[in-house]
Amino acid sequence: MGRRRIAGGISALAGVLVLGALPAAPTASAAASVTAPVTERPLPPVSPTPQSMSRAGSDAVLTGRVVIVADAATDAAARDRLVRELRHHGVDRIDVVTPGNASRAPAGAPRIRLGPADRPDLARALGSTAVPDHPEGYALKVTGGPAAHAQVALGGTDAAGQFYAVQTLRQLLERDGTGWRVAGAQVSDYPSMPLRGTIEGFYGQPWTQAERLDQMDFYGDVKANTYVYAPKDDPYHRDKWREPYPADKLAELGRLVERARANHVRFTFAVSPGGSICYSDPADRKALKDKLQALYDLGTRAFSIPLDDISYTKWNCAADQQTYGQPGRQAAAKAQVDLLNDVQRTFVATHDGARPLQTVPTEYGDLTDTAYKQTLRATLDPAVVVMWTGTDVVPPAITDEQADAASRLFGRKVFVWDNYPVNDYGNTSGRLLLAPYDRREAGLSDHLSGIVANPMNQPYASKVAVFGAAGFTWNDTAYDARENWPRALSYLAGGDPRATEALLVFGDLEHMAPTFGATPWQPQAPELARRVAAFWADWNAGRRAQAVGALRDHAERIEQAPSVIRGGVVQQGFVTDAASWLDATQLWGKAMVVMLDALSARSAGDTDKAQALLAESGDLQARARAVRIQPARNTWGSVQPKVGDGVLDTFLSDAAGQVRQ
């Protein structure tokens, strides 16, 4: 998505800046005739769920002309996004004025005040709406009534808060016949966790530049503020960490840093030297800092030195054994602390605006105290942020008690690298992971510095879980996975109800969330499983027509879901990511419809028809099993896409047995 800047910049606000040309706005009396009355109807849902949101009164009607009151302290990204949203919602003429010149703005047009919450005009407009004393917080108030008196106040505690206020405002816009109105709400909001977002830390094909740019826009939409660049298969991140990025790749990273900044996302640059670094070698340390400096020069202000997935049973150079002793847990920790403290104290602390260094320890996924953790706890600079993946590489849950224990082990609040929905390991072969973000306990914000989700190689499909992770980290105590999941799918569907329903059906068939062990932490196809169980209960009780009719309706939805998803309103990137799974789903759904027809024919005594339909269903199943994932972005290659496995295929097998009786 592009970023439209107001011509002339904020310096043009000395008078009135008009965007676009339009017929004159309606008169105040005309606007008053369509002003929404005070109602008790619910406010539209906002994601992430605000800390506090309530109805403040009547809605504010958007006319064809709107006045934005802003000044030099107004965040440019927030202002640009506000302009873009107003354009998208039918506003053709926008006047931007400073608070001192607001009286010169056209009468009869709604006013939207945007800027620091303590700006006098904003403070008055916010009235009794509480302004959070919290970084990235904001207050919002909609005052309805005739257009001449309608106004919206968007006050941030900082620039990011202003931007997030606009993200909430866009979700309060509701269609009013042929026009739009802003729901009469007041909101006091801030994030529960300081660090929220993703870490591109998977194995396999990294995301493309276009996909990463889209992700930055997505993170802005869901109020995520962190992206850690750490793709395992970028050679300059890991194997060639000493080598500078080529000029073209460095230019790409620069554009990514810029897009992240436009969405208030902290681009965090990670370098993973542990596989070959000589910790005690000044030349290696200089090469590492030079790599960081190149990204600092592009505008990066957050850095990470991951030391995961390496061995600490051997050194990479003889000098390290002389400096730190025989290889082992304690010696490895000494060497790593020496390096990390040096980078924190001589690079991060000496670079203006740089945030505390982050790291992933070699022991990152358990709660066992060891000599390694003891050394980190005792000697690692307190400013360094330590990442932890939970009680395992892919934890089935993360509890407050576990997080508190991890924080005690590392001597600081840990930063969770959550390996969901990543699908780069064996048990995820053939899977899209579309289950909701779940089983992370409310209250974790008291025990963690934040959470970043490790997404799939498929960036658009990853948005389902990341949407949930953003909601949880913003307000963990109000987060409800069952409520968030349809909202995530609606986001992908652009709010279209039919496409959202199709995505819910498809997502149910891609619901399994594996671990490294034999037991998944989220089940496959829970809704289909429920319907199949109901089918067999009715079938075995003799209610066979009822059983077939009920399940056949859902089977038709499975068959039709891919066509609906491909119908044009769902984000095209998701359609591309899921293409092979959609192909297979259509075949599996048709096979299920035909099998149910075979059961119906068998129940009616038409054996010949039942056998013909059974054969047709078998052919469709064979075609579904023959589908292969193309292109193969994952380390598991071009395999069969798994669709409702263990539920849908089991039903078809059991049903075939009934037909053959």
C-alpha positions as CSV (number, residue, x, y, z in Angstrom):
1,M,0.0,0.0,0.0
2,G,1.3,3.4,-0.9
3,R,1.8,6.3,1.4
4,R,0.2,9.6,0.3
5,R,1.8,12.7,1.7
6,I,0.0,16.0,2.0
7,A,1.5,18.4,-0.6
8,G,3.6,21.1,1.0
9,G,4.2,19.2,4.3
10,I,3.3,20.5,7.7
11,S,4.9,23.8,7.0
12,A,2.0,24.6,4.7
13,L,-0.3,24.6,7.7
14,A,0.2,28.3,8.3
15,G,-3.2,28.9,6.7
16,V,-5.7,26.5,5.2
17,L,-4.5,23.6,3.1
18,V,-7.1,22.1,0.8
19,L,-6.8,18.6,-0.6
20,G,-8.8,17.9,-3.7
21,A,-11.6,19.8,-5.3
22,L,-15.2,19.2,-4.6
23,P,-18.6,20.8,-4.7
24,A,-19.3,22.8,-1.6
25,A,-20.0,20.9,1.6
26,P,-23.7,20.5,2.7
27,T,-25.1,23.3,4.8
28,A,-25.2,22.9,8.5
29,S,-29.0,22.4,8.4
30,A,-28.7,19.7,5.7
31,A,-26.1,17.9,7.7
32,A,-28.1,18.1,10.8
33,S,-31.0,16.3,9.2
34,V,-28.8,13.2,8.8
35,T,-27.0,13.3,12.1
36,A,-27.3,10.0,14.0
37,P,-29.3,10.1,17.1
38,V,-27.9,8.8,20.4
39,T,-28.5,5.1,20.4
40,E,-27.8,2.1,22.5
41,R,-26.6,0.0,19.6
42,P,-23.2,-1.7,20.2
43,L,-20.1,0.0,18.9
44,P,-18.3,-1.8,16.0
45,P,-15.6,-4.2,17.1
46,V,-12.1,-2.8,17.2
47,S,-8.9,-5.0,17.0
48,P,-6.8,-5.1,19.0
49,T,-9.4,-4.8,21.7
50,P,-8.9,-1.4,23.5
51,Q,-8.2,-1.2,27.2
52,S,-11.3,0.9,27.6
53,M,-14.0,1.8,25.0
54,S,-17.5,3.0,25.5
55,R,-20.2,4.9,23.7
56,A,-19.9,8.6,24.2
57,G,-23.1,9.7,22.5
58,S,-24.4,10.1,18.9
59,D,-22.4,9.3,15.8
60,A,-20.6,11.9,13.8
61,V,-21.6,12.0,10.1
62,L,-18.8,12.4,7.5
63,T,-19.7,14.9,4.9
64,G,-17.9,15.4,1.6
65,R,-15.6,17.9,3.3
66,V,-13.7,17.4,6.5
67,V,-11.3,19.7,8.4
68,I,-8.2,18.2,10.0
69,V,-6.7,20.3,12.8
70,A,-3.0,19.5,13.1
71,D,0.3,21.2,13.7
72,A,4.0,20.6,13.6
73,A,3.8,18.1,16.5
74,T,1.3,16.0,14.7
75,D,2.8,12.7,13.6
76,A,3.2,12.8,9.8
77,A,2.5,9.0,9.4
78,A,-0.7,9.4,11.5
79,R,-1.8,12.4,9.4
80,D,-1.1,10.7,6.1
81,R,-3.0,7.5,7.2
82,L,-6.0,9.7,8.3
83,V,-6.1,11.4,5.0
84,R,-6.0,8.1,3.2
85,E,-8.8,6.7,5.3
86,L,-11.0,9.7,4.7
87,R,-10.4,9.5,1.0
88,H,-11.3,5.8,1.1
89,H,-14.5,6.6,2.9
90,G,-15.9,9.2,0.5
91,V,-14.4,12.5,1.7
92,D,-13.4,14.4,-1.4
93,R,-12.1,17.6,0.1
94,I,-9.9,17.9,3.2
95,D,-8.8,21.2,4.7
96,V,-5.8,20.9,7.0
97,V,-5.4,23.8,9.5
98,T,-3.4,24.6,12.5
99,P,-5.2,25.0,15.9
100,G,-4.7,28.8,15.7
101,N,-6.3,29.0,12.3
102,A,-9.2,26.5,13.0
103,S,-11.7,29.4,13.1
104,R,-10.8,30.2,9.5
105,A,-11.8,26.7,8.3
106,P,-15.1,26.3,6.4
107,A,-18.2,26.1,8.6
108,G,-20.4,23.1,8.4
109,A,-17.7,20.5,8.1
110,P,-16.8,18.0,10.8
111,R,-13.4,18.6,12.5
112,I,-10.9,15.9,13.3
113,R,-8.2,17.0,15.7
114,L,-5.0,15.0,15.6
115,G,-1.8,15.5,17.6
116,P,-0.3,15.3,21.1
117,A,-3.0,14.7,23.7
118,D,-1.8,17.6,25.8
119,R,-2.3,20.1,23.0
120,P,-4.8,22.6,24.5
121,D,-7.5,22.3,21.8
122,L,-7.2,18.5,21.9
123,A,-7.3,18.4,25.7
124,R,-10.6,20.4,25.6
125,A,-12.1,18.2,22.9
126,L,-11.2,15.0,24.8
127,G,-12.8,16.4,27.9
128,S,-13.1,13.7,30.6
129,T,-11.7,11.0,28.3
130,A,-8.7,9.6,30.2
131,V,-5.3,10.0,28.5
132,P,-3.1,7.0,29.4
133,D,0.2,7.7,31.0
134,H,1.8,5.0,28.9
135,P,4.1,4.9,25.9
136,E,2.2,4.4,22.6
137,G,-1.1,5.3,24.3
138,Y,-3.9,7.5,23.0
139,A,-7.3,8.9,23.8
140,L,-10.1,9.2,21.3
141,K,-13.5,10.9,21.6
142,V,-16.2,11.3,19.0
143,T,-18.7,14.1,19.5
144,G,-21.7,13.8,17.3
145,G,-24.5,16.2,16.4
146,P,-24.9,18.5,13.4
147,A,-21.9,18.5,11.1
148,A,-21.0,22.0,12.1
149,H,-20.5,20.7,15.7
150,A,-19.4,17.2,15.1
151,Q,-15.8,16.5,15.9
152,V,-13.3,13.7,16.5
153,A,-10.4,14.1,18.9
154,L,-7.3,11.9,18.5
155,G,-4.7,12.5,21.1
156,G,-1.5,10.5,21.5
157,T,0.9,10.3,24.4
158,D,3.6,10.1,21.7
159,A,3.8,9.9,17.9
160,A,3.0,6.2,17.9
161,G,-0.1,6.8,20.0
162,Q,-1.3,9.3,17.4
163,F,-0.9,6.7,14.7
164,Y,-2.7,4.0,16.7
165,A,-5.6,6.4,17.4
166,V,-6.1,6.7,13.6
167,Q,-6.0,2.9,13.4
168,T,-8.8,2.7,15.9
169,L,-10.7,5.5,14.1
170,R,-10.8,3.6,10.8
171,Q,-12.5,0.7,12.5
172,L,-15.2,3.1,14.0
173,L,-16.3,4.1,10.5
174,E,-19.7,2.6,9.6
175,R,-21.7,2.8,6.4
176,D,-24.7,5.1,6.7
177,G,-26.9,4.4,3.6
178,T,-24.8,5.9,0.8
179,G,-22.3,7.7,3.2
180,W,-20.3,7.1,6.3
181,R,-20.4,8.0,10.0
182,V,-18.0,7.7,12.9
183,A,-19.4,5.7,15.8
184,G,-19.9,7.8,18.9
185,A,-17.1,6.3,21.0
186,Q,-14.6,7.3,23.6
187,V,-11.5,5.3,23.9
188,S,-8.6,5.2,26.4
189,D,-6.0,2.7,25.1
190,Y,-2.4,1.6,25.3
191,P,-0.4,-1.6,24.7
192,S,0.0,-4.1,27.5
193,M,3.4,-5.3,26.2
194,P,6.2,-3.0,25.0
195,L,7.4,-5.4,22.2
196,R,4.8,-6.8,19.7
197,G,5.1,-8.2,16.3
198,T,7.1,-10.9,14.4
199,I,10.5,-12.4,13.8
200,E,11.2,-13.6,10.3
201,G,13.3,-16.4,11.7
202,F,12.3,-19.5,9.8
203,Y,14.3,-21.9,7.6
204,G,13.5,-22.1,3.9
205,Q,12.7,-19.5,1.3
206,P,12.7,-16.0,2.9
207,W,10.0,-13.5,2.1
208,T,10.4,-11.3,-0.9
209,Q,10.9,-7.6,-0.7
210,A,7.3,-7.0,-1.8
211,E,6.0,-9.4,0.8
212,R,8.0,-7.7,3.6
213,L,6.8,-4.2,2.6
214,D,3.2,-5.5,2.7
215,Q,3.9,-7.0,6.2
216,M,5.0,-3.6,7.5
217,D,1.7,-2.1,6.4
218,F,-0.1,-5.0,8.1
219,Y,1.8,-4.5,11.3
220,G,0.7,-0.9,11.3
221,D,-2.9,-1.9,10.9
222,V,-2.8,-4.3,13.9
223,K,-0.6,-2.0,16.1
224,A,2.4,-4.3,16.1
225,N,5.6,-2.3,16.6
226,T,8.4,-4.9,16.1
227,Y,9.8,-6.8,13.1
228,V,13.0,-8.7,13.6
229,Y,14.9,-9.4,10.3
230,A,16.5,-12.9,10.9
231,P,15.8,-15.2,7.9
232,K,17.9,-18.3,8.4
233,D,18.4,-18.7,4.7
234,D,19.7,-15.2,4.1
235,P,23.4,-16.0,3.7
236,Y,24.5,-12.5,4.9
237,H,22.5,-13.0,8.1
238,R,24.2,-16.2,9.1
239,D,26.8,-18.0,7.0
240,K,28.3,-14.9,5.4
241,W,27.7,-12.6,8.4
242,R,31.2,-11.1,8.1
243,E,30.5,-9.9,4.5
244,P,28.8,-6.6,3.8
245,Y,25.4,-6.7,2.0
246,P,25.7,-6.1,-1.7
247,A,24.6,-2.6,-2.7
248,D,21.3,-3.8,-4.2
249,K,20.4,-5.8,-1.1
250,L,21.4,-3.0,1.1
251,A,19.1,-0.6,-0.8
252,E,16.2,-3.1,-0.4
253,L,16.8,-3.1,3.4
254,G,16.8,0.7,3.4
255,R,13.4,0.8,1.7
256,L,12.2,-1.8,4.2
257,V,13.4,0.3,7.2
258,E,11.7,3.3,5.7
259,R,8.4,1.5,5.3
260,A,8.6,0.1,8.8
261,R,9.1,3.6,10.2
262,A,6.1,4.9,8.3
263,N,4.0,2.3,10.2
264,H,5.7,2.9,13.6
265,V,7.4,-0.5,13.3
266,R,10.9,-1.0,14.8
267,F,12.9,-2.7,12.1
268,T,15.3,-4.9,14.2
269,F,18.3,-6.1,12.3
270,A,19.7,-9.5,13.4
271,V,23.1,-11.0,12.7
272,S,23.7,-14.6,13.7
273,P,27.5,-15.2,13.9
274,G,27.6,-18.1,16.3
275,G,28.3,-20.8,13.8
276,S,31.7,-19.4,12.9
277,I,32.7,-16.5,15.1
278,C,35.9,-16.4,17.0
279,Y,34.6,-14.6,20.1
280,S,38.0,-13.4,21.3
281,D,39.1,-12.1,17.9
282,P,39.0,-8.3,17.6
283,A,38.7,-8.6,13.8
284,D,35.5,-10.6,14.1
285,R,34.1,-8.2,16.5
286,K,34.9,-5.3,14.2
287,A,33.3,-7.1,11.3
288,L,30.1,-7.6,13.4
289,K,29.9,-4.0,14.4
290,D,30.6,-2.9,10.8
291,K,27.6,-5.0,9.8
292,L,25.4,-3.3,12.4
293,Q,26.8,0.2,11.5
294,A,25.7,-0.3,7.8
295,L,22.1,-0.8,9.0
296,Y,22.3,2.0,11.5
297,D,23.3,4.3,8.7
298,L,20.0,3.3,6.9
299,G,18.0,4.3,10.0
300,T,17.9,1.1,11.9
301,R,17.8,1.6,15.7
302,A,17.2,-1.9,17.0
303,F,19.6,-4.8,16.8
304,S,19.8,-8.5,17.7
305,I,22.6,-11.0,18.0
306,P,20.9,-14.4,17.9
307,L,23.0,-17.3,19.2
308,D,20.4,-20.1,18.6
309,D,20.8,-23.4,16.8
310,I,24.6,-23.5,17.3
311,S,26.9,-25.9,19.1
312,Y,28.6,-25.1,22.3
313,T,30.6,-28.4,22.5
314,K,33.3,-27.0,20.3
315,W,35.1,-23.7,19.5
316,N,35.5,-22.1,16.1
317,C,39.1,-21.0,16.9
318,A,41.9,-22.1,19.1
319,A,42.1,-18.6,20.7
320,D,38.7,-19.1,22.3
321,Q,39.8,-22.1,24.2
322,Q,42.8,-20.2,25.5
323,T,40.6,-17.3,26.5
324,Y,37.5,-19.0,27.8
325,G,38.6,-22.6,28.6
326,Q,37.5,-26.0,27.5
327,P,34.2,-25.9,25.5
328,G,31.0,-26.4,27.4
329,R,28.0,-24.6,28.8
330,Q,29.8,-22.3,31.2
331,A,32.6,-21.5,28.8
332,A,30.2,-20.8,25.9
333,A,28.2,-18.5,28.1
334,K,31.3,-16.6,29.1
335,A,32.3,-16.1,25.5
336,Q,28.8,-15.0,24.5
337,V,28.4,-12.6,27.4
338,D,31.8,-11.1,26.5
339,L,30.6,-10.5,23.0
340,L,27.1,-9.3,23.8
341,N,28.3,-6.9,26.6
342,D,30.9,-5.5,24.2
343,V,28.3,-4.8,21.5
344,Q,25.8,-3.3,24.0
345,R,28.4,-1.1,25.7
346,T,30.6,0.0,22.8
347,F,28.1,0.0,19.9
348,V,24.5,0.3,21.1
349,A,25.2,2.6,24.0
350,T,27.3,4.9,21.9
351,H,24.8,5.3,19.0
352,D,22.1,7.9,19.4
353,G,18.6,6.4,19.5
354,A,19.7,2.8,19.5
355,R,17.5,0.5,21.6
356,P,18.9,-2.2,24.0
357,L,20.6,-5.1,22.2
358,Q,18.5,-8.3,21.9
359,T,19.8,-11.8,21.8
360,V,18.6,-15.4,21.6
361,P,20.6,-17.6,23.9
362,T,21.8,-21.1,22.8
363,E,19.6,-22.5,25.6
364,Y,16.3,-20.9,24.6
365,G,13.5,-23.4,25.1
366,D,13.2,-24.8,28.7
367,L,13.1,-24.0,32.4
368,T,16.2,-26.0,33.5
369,D,18.8,-24.0,35.4
370,T,22.3,-24.7,34.1
371,A,25.8,-23.4,34.3
372,Y,25.0,-21.6,31.0
373,K,22.0,-19.8,32.4
374,Q,23.7,-19.1,35.7
375,T,26.5,-17.3,33.9
376,L,24.2,-15.3,31.7
377,R,22.1,-14.4,34.7
378,A,25.1,-13.2,36.7
379,T,27.2,-11.4,34.1
380,L,25.1,-10.3,31.1
381,D,24.6,-6.6,31.0
382,P,21.1,-5.9,32.5
383,A,20.2,-3.8,29.4
384,V,20.4,-6.8,27.0
385,V,17.0,-8.3,26.1
386,V,16.9,-12.1,26.2
387,M,14.6,-14.1,24.0
388,W,12.9,-17.4,25.1
389,T,10.7,-19.7,23.1
390,G,8.7,-21.2,26.0
391,T,9.1,-24.6,27.6
392,D,9.9,-26.1,24.3
393,V,10.8,-25.0,20.8
394,V,7.1,-25.1,20.0
395,P,5.3,-24.8,23.4
396,P,1.7,-26.1,23.7
397,A,1.0,-23.2,26.1
398,I,2.8,-20.4,27.9
399,T,1.6,-19.7,31.4
400,D,2.3,-16.8,33.7
401,E,4.1,-19.2,36.1
402,Q,6.4,-20.4,33.3
403,A,7.2,-16.9,32.1
404,D,8.0,-15.8,35.6
405,A,10.3,-18.8,36.1
406,A,12.1,-18.0,32.8
407,S,12.5,-14.4,33.8
408,R,14.1,-15.5,37.1
409,L,16.4,-17.9,35.2
410,F,17.7,-15.1,32.9
411,G,17.6,-12.3,35.5
412,R,15.2,-10.1,33.5
413,K,11.8,-10.1,31.9
414,V,12.2,-12.4,28.9
415,F,11.1,-11.5,25.4
416,V,9.2,-14.5,23.9
417,W,10.1,-15.8,20.4
418,D,6.9,-17.7,19.8
419,N,7.3,-20.5,17.3
420,Y,3.7,-20.2,16.0
421,P,2.7,-20.3,13.2
422,V,6.1,-21.2,11.8
423,N,5.9,-24.3,9.5
424,D,9.6,-25.1,8.8
425,Y,9.9,-28.4,10.7
426,G,9.0,-31.9,9.9
427,N,5.7,-32.2,11.8
428,T,4.4,-29.2,9.7
429,S,5.0,-30.9,6.4
430,G,2.2,-30.1,4.0
431,R,0.5,-27.7,6.4
432,L,-0.8,-24.2,6.5
433,L,-1.2,-23.3,10.1
434,L,-4.4,-21.2,10.3
435,A,-5.7,-21.9,13.8
436,P,-6.0,-18.9,16.0
437,Y,-3.3,-17.6,18.3
438,D,-4.2,-19.3,21.5
439,R,-3.2,-20.9,24.9
440,R,-1.1,-18.0,26.0
441,E,-2.3,-17.1,29.5
442,A,-3.9,-13.7,30.3
443,G,-1.5,-11.8,32.6
444,L,1.7,-12.6,30.6
445,S,2.1,-8.8,30.2
446,D,3.1,-8.7,33.9
447,H,5.9,-11.2,33.3
448,L,7.3,-10.6,29.7
449,S,8.8,-7.7,27.8
450,G,6.9,-8.8,24.8
451,I,6.1,-11.5,22.2
452,V,7.1,-11.9,18.6
453,A,5.5,-14.6,16.5
454,N,7.7,-16.6,14.1
455,P,5.6,-16.8,11.0
456,M,5.3,-19.2,8.1
457,N,7.2,-19.1,4.8
458,Q,3.8,-18.1,3.5
459,P,3.5,-14.4,4.7
460,Y,-0.1,-13.7,3.9
461,A,-1.4,-16.9,5.4
462,S,0.6,-16.0,8.5
463,K,-1.5,-13.0,9.0
464,V,-4.3,-15.1,10.7
465,A,-2.1,-16.0,13.7
466,V,-0.1,-12.8,13.7
467,F,-3.4,-10.8,13.9
468,G,-4.1,-12.8,17.0
469,A,-0.6,-12.4,18.5
470,A,-1.0,-8.6,18.0
471,G,-4.3,-8.6,19.7
472,F,-2.9,-10.6,22.6
473,T,0.2,-8.5,23.2
474,W,-1.8,-5.3,23.0
475,N,-4.4,-6.4,25.6
476,D,-3.8,-9.9,26.9
477,T,-6.4,-9.7,29.7
478,A,-9.2,-9.0,27.2
479,Y,-8.0,-11.3,24.4
480,D,-10.4,-14.1,23.3
481,A,-9.0,-16.4,20.6
482,R,-12.5,-17.6,19.5
483,E,-13.6,-14.0,19.0
484,N,-10.3,-12.8,17.4
485,W,-10.1,-15.6,14.8
486,P,-13.2,-14.5,12.7
487,R,-11.9,-10.9,12.9
488,A,-8.6,-12.0,11.5
489,L,-10.3,-13.8,8.6
490,S,-12.6,-10.8,8.0
491,Y,-9.5,-8.6,7.8
492,L,-8.1,-10.9,5.0
493,A,-11.6,-10.8,3.3
494,G,-11.8,-7.0,3.4
495,G,-14.8,-7.3,5.7
496,D,-16.9,-9.3,3.1
497,P,-19.2,-11.6,5.0
498,R,-19.4,-14.4,2.4
499,A,-15.7,-14.5,1.9
500,T,-15.1,-14.5,5.7
501,E,-17.4,-17.5,6.0
502,A,-15.5,-19.3,3.3
503,L,-12.2,-18.6,5.1
504,L,-13.7,-19.9,8.3
505,V,-14.6,-23.2,6.6
506,F,-11.2,-23.4,5.0
507,G,-9.4,-22.4,8.2
508,D,-11.1,-25.2,10.1
509,L,-9.5,-27.7,7.7
510,E,-6.1,-26.2,8.3
511,H,-6.5,-25.9,12.1
512,M,-3.9,-28.4,13.3
513,A,-1.1,-26.8,15.3
514,P,1.7,-29.4,15.7
515,T,4.6,-29.5,18.1
516,F,8.0,-31.3,17.8
517,G,6.3,-34.2,19.5
518,A,3.5,-36.5,18.6
519,T,0.6,-34.5,20.1
520,P,-0.6,-31.3,18.4
521,W,-1.4,-28.4,20.6
522,Q,-4.5,-27.4,18.6
523,P,-6.7,-30.1,16.9
524,Q,-7.5,-30.6,13.3
525,A,-10.8,-29.5,11.9
526,P,-12.7,-29.1,15.2
527,E,-15.9,-27.8,13.5
528,L,-16.0,-30.5,10.9
529,A,-15.2,-33.1,13.6
530,R,-18.2,-31.9,15.5
531,R,-20.5,-32.1,12.5
532,V,-19.2,-35.6,11.6
533,A,-19.8,-36.8,15.2
534,A,-23.4,-35.4,14.9
535,F,-23.8,-37.2,11.6
536,W,-22.9,-40.6,12.9
537,A,-25.1,-40.1,16.0
538,D,-28.1,-39.4,13.7
539,W,-27.1,-42.1,11.2
540,N,-26.8,-44.8,13.9
541,A,-30.1,-43.8,15.4
542,G,-31.8,-44.3,12.2
543,R,-32.2,-40.6,11.3
544,R,-30.4,-41.1,8.0
545,A,-32.0,-38.5,5.8
546,Q,-31.5,-35.9,8.5
547,A,-27.9,-36.9,9.0
548,V,-27.1,-36.7,5.2
549,G,-28.9,-33.5,4.7
550,A,-27.1,-31.7,7.6
551,L,-23.6,-32.8,6.7
552,R,-24.1,-32.4,3.0
553,D,-24.8,-28.7,3.5
554,H,-21.4,-28.3,5.1
555,A,-19.7,-30.5,2.5
556,E,-21.0,-28.1,-0.1
557,R,-19.5,-25.2,1.8
558,I,-16.2,-27.0,1.8
559,E,-16.4,-27.6,-1.9
560,Q,-17.4,-24.0,-2.7
561,A,-15.0,-22.3,-0.3
562,P,-12.0,-22.2,-2.6
563,S,-14.0,-20.5,-5.4
564,V,-15.4,-17.9,-3.0
565,I,-11.9,-17.3,-1.6
566,R,-10.6,-16.8,-5.2
567,G,-13.5,-14.5,-6.0
568,G,-11.6,-11.3,-5.7
569,V,-12.2,-9.8,-2.3
570,V,-9.7,-11.9,-0.3
571,Q,-6.1,-10.5,-0.3
572,Q,-4.5,-11.9,-3.4
573,G,-1.4,-12.8,-1.5
574,F,-3.4,-15.1,0.7
575,V,-4.9,-16.8,-2.4
576,T,-1.4,-17.3,-3.8
577,D,0.0,-18.6,-0.6
578,A,-2.9,-21.1,-0.2
579,A,-3.3,-22.0,-3.9
580,S,-2.4,-25.7,-3.6
581,W,-4.4,-26.2,-0.5
582,L,-7.4,-24.5,-2.2
583,D,-7.1,-26.9,-5.2
584,A,-7.1,-29.9,-2.8
585,T,-9.9,-28.6,-0.7
586,Q,-12.2,-28.2,-3.7
587,L,-11.6,-31.9,-4.6
588,W,-12.0,-33.1,-1.0
589,G,-15.2,-31.2,-0.6
590,K,-16.6,-32.6,-3.9
591,A,-15.6,-36.1,-2.8
592,M,-17.5,-35.6,0.4
593,V,-20.6,-34.3,-1.3
594,V,-20.6,-37.3,-3.7
595,M,-20.0,-39.8,-0.8
596,L,-23.0,-38.4,1.1
597,D,-25.0,-38.9,-2.1
598,A,-23.8,-42.5,-2.2
599,L,-24.9,-43.0,1.4
600,S,-28.3,-41.6,0.5
601,A,-28.6,-43.9,-2.5
602,R,-27.5,-46.9,-0.4
603,S,-30.1,-45.9,2.3
604,A,-32.8,-45.7,-0.4
605,G,-31.8,-49.2,-1.7
606,D,-30.4,-48.0,-5.0
607,T,-27.2,-50.2,-4.9
608,D,-26.1,-49.5,-8.4
609,K,-26.2,-45.7,-8.0
610,A,-24.5,-46.0,-4.6
611,Q,-21.6,-48.0,-6.1
612,A,-21.2,-45.6,-9.0
613,L,-21.1,-42.6,-6.7
614,L,-18.7,-44.4,-4.4
615,A,-16.3,-44.9,-7.4
616,E,-16.7,-41.2,-8.3
617,S,-15.8,-40.1,-4.8
618,G,-12.8,-42.4,-4.8
619,D,-11.6,-40.9,-8.0
620,L,-12.0,-37.4,-6.6
621,Q,-10.0,-38.4,-3.5
622,A,-7.2,-39.8,-5.6
623,R,-7.0,-36.6,-7.5
624,A,-6.9,-34.6,-4.2
625,R,-4.1,-36.8,-3.0
626,A,-2.2,-36.2,-6.2
627,V,-2.1,-32.4,-5.7
628,R,1.4,-31.1,-4.8
629,I,2.4,-27.8,-3.3
630,Q,3.7,-25.5,-6.0
631,P,5.9,-23.6,-5.7
632,A,7.6,-25.3,-2.8
633,R,8.7,-22.5,-0.4
634,N,9.3,-24.7,2.6
635,T,12.1,-27.0,3.5
636,W,9.8,-30.0,3.3
637,G,9.5,-29.4,-0.5
638,S,6.7,-30.2,-3.0
639,V,4.5,-32.5,-0.9
640,Q,0.8,-33.2,-0.7
641,P,-1.2,-30.4,1.0
642,K,-2.9,-31.7,4.1
643,V,-6.6,-30.8,4.3
644,G,-8.7,-31.8,7.3
645,D,-6.5,-34.9,7.6
646,G,-7.6,-37.3,10.3
647,V,-11.2,-36.0,10.1
648,L,-12.3,-35.6,6.5
649,D,-10.4,-38.6,5.1
650,T,-11.5,-40.7,8.0
651,F,-15.1,-39.8,7.4
652,L,-14.8,-40.8,3.8
653,S,-13.3,-44.1,4.7
654,D,-15.9,-44.9,7.3
655,A,-18.7,-43.8,4.9
656,A,-17.3,-46.0,2.1
657,G,-17.6,-48.9,4.5
658,Q,-21.3,-48.2,5.0
659,V,-21.9,-47.9,1.3
660,R,-20.3,-51.3,0.7
661,Q,-22.4,-53.1,3.3
